[in-house]
Amino acid sequence: MQKSTLDNFERALYRLDELLVETNHESIEIRALGGFAMMYYGVRENGYTIDIDSLTPDYDSKVLELIKQVGAELNMEYDWLNTDVSMLDGFLNILANKITWNKSEYTFKRINLLVADMIGLLQSKVKAVNDGGIVPRITDKKDLVSILKKISVNDIYELNANDKCRFIETDYPRCYEYLTVIGSW
């Protein structure tokens, strides 16, 4: 899998926007969550990911073709923009409504790019670590800690004292237990 930088995704999004205009396709919405959103805010330490996860229902077949076309043109994954995260239990139906979405700084003609705010990113990673069971993906754990650091929560005591983080203990016990065990980060 080829990993892409924020610049690569910016090029891909502008190219997709051009193709949407050229084909006279209606506007699409992207609700970015995950690695791309973390890169957008300068959180992900290694600065790359393979895709943009959009917490939206799937795109129509024409948009999917255009996404593949852009991927081929720019030597990216064929599904560099996808809605796979929407299929995860509780993400689209529950989490999407709890997240605050920020309008991106990019200007497009046919793309409405919204990026989850930092607490929304935290909510999604807490859910991913918790729902991963005994052995969640190591990337989710690293991302969780990076997000906590970004919002100036550096240990379990600061987590417990932060009103915006209280949901972790009450709603996501496996994730809370993981953070309790590591203690500080």
N, C-alpha and C positions, 0 to 999 in steps of 0.2 A: 504494500500500500504506500502510495506516495503521500507524504505529508506536505501541507501547504501553509504558507505564511499569510498574515493578514493582507499583505499587498496582493498576493495571488487571488485571494477571495474577493478583494475589491475589484480587481480586473475582471474576474468571472461574473460578478454581480452587474457591473456596467455592461459587459458583453451580453448577458442575458437580457438586461433592460433594452439594449439596442434591438435584439431579436424580437422581443415582445412588441416593440414599436413597429419594426419592419413587417411583422406578420399580422399587425393590427389586432393583437390579442388584448383582452381586457387586463387590467391591473391584477397583480397577485400580492398577497401579504406573506411576509416571512416573519415569524416570531422566533428569533434566534435564542437558543439555549445551548449550554454545553461549551465545548472547546472554543468555538468561534467567538461566542459571547465573552468568554474569559480572556481571549486574546484581545478583543475589542477594548476591554477595560484594562489591559496590561496585567492580568492576573496570572495567566498560565506561564509558569517559569520557563519552559522550553520554547514557548512562542509559536507552536504550530499544532495543527490537527489535520485530519483527513477530510472533514466535511462540515457543513453547516446543518445543524439539527434544527428543524422548524417545528414548533409545537402548534401545527395547523393540520386540518384534514388534508388528505393527499391532493396533489395538483392534478389537473386534467391531463389527458394523454399528450396533447400538443405541448404543454409546458414541460412535461417529462422528457419529450423528444428534444426540446430546446436545451434543457439541462444537460442531457447526454451530449448534444452537439458542442456546447461550451466546454464540457469536460474533455472531449476529444481535441478540440482546437487548442486548449491551453494545457494539455497533458496532465489533466487532473482525473480523479476518480469519476466514473460515469454518473455516480449518485452524489456528487460533491455537495449538492443541496437535496436534502431528503426530509421526509416527515416520519421517519422510523420511530422517533421518540414519542410520537402521538399514539403509537400502538401499545406502549408500556402501560400497565395497569395503573389507573388513576391520574395519569399525566394530563391528558387532554380534557377529561371530564371534571377533574377536581383542581389540579395544580394550575392549569392555565388561567383559571379565574382568580386565583390567589396572588398571582404574580403581577407586579407593576411593570409595565412595558414602556421603555423609553424609545422615542423616535431617534433613529440613527442620524449621524451627522452627514451621511451621504445623501446626495440629491438624485433621485431617479424619476423617470417619467411614468413607468408602469410597475414599479416595485415599491411597496410600502414596507420598509425594513424596520422592525421593532426589535429591541434587544432587552432581554430580561434585566432588571436592575440587580444590584448585588444581593439583596435579600432574596430575590427570586432565584438567583443562581444558587444561593445557599440552600433554599428549600429543595431545589431539584437534586442537589448533591447529597443532602441529608437523606432524602427519599431513596436515592440510588444506593447509598451505603446501607441503609436500613433494609431495603427490599432485597439486597444482595445476599442476605442471610449471614451465615457464619463466615463465608469467604467472598465478600464483595470485590469487584474489580479494584486492583491496586490504583489505577488511574483515578477512580472516584474518590478513594481515600486521600490521595495526594491533592486532588482538586479541592476537596472539602477543607483541608487544612490551609491551602493557599487562600481560599475565599475568606476563611475566618481571620487569617493574618491581615488580609486587605481591609477588613472592616474593624481592625484593631482589637480582635479577640484572640489572645495569645495563650490562654490556658483555661482549664475547666472552671476556675473561680471567676474569671472574666465572663465566660460563657454563662454561668449561672446568674451573674449580676446584670446581664444584658437582656432587657425586655424583648428585643427583637429575636432573641435566640431561645426563649423559653419553650417554644413549640417543640424543640428537639427532645427535651426530656419527657414531655407529656405525650407527644405523638409518635416518636421514633425511638423506642427504647434500645434497640440493637445499636443504632448509631450513637446514642448517648453513652451507652456502655463502652463502645470503642473509644470515644473521646475521654471518658473517665479513666480508662486504662492507660492511655498515652499521657494524660495529665497536662502536658504543655507541648507547644509546637512552635 
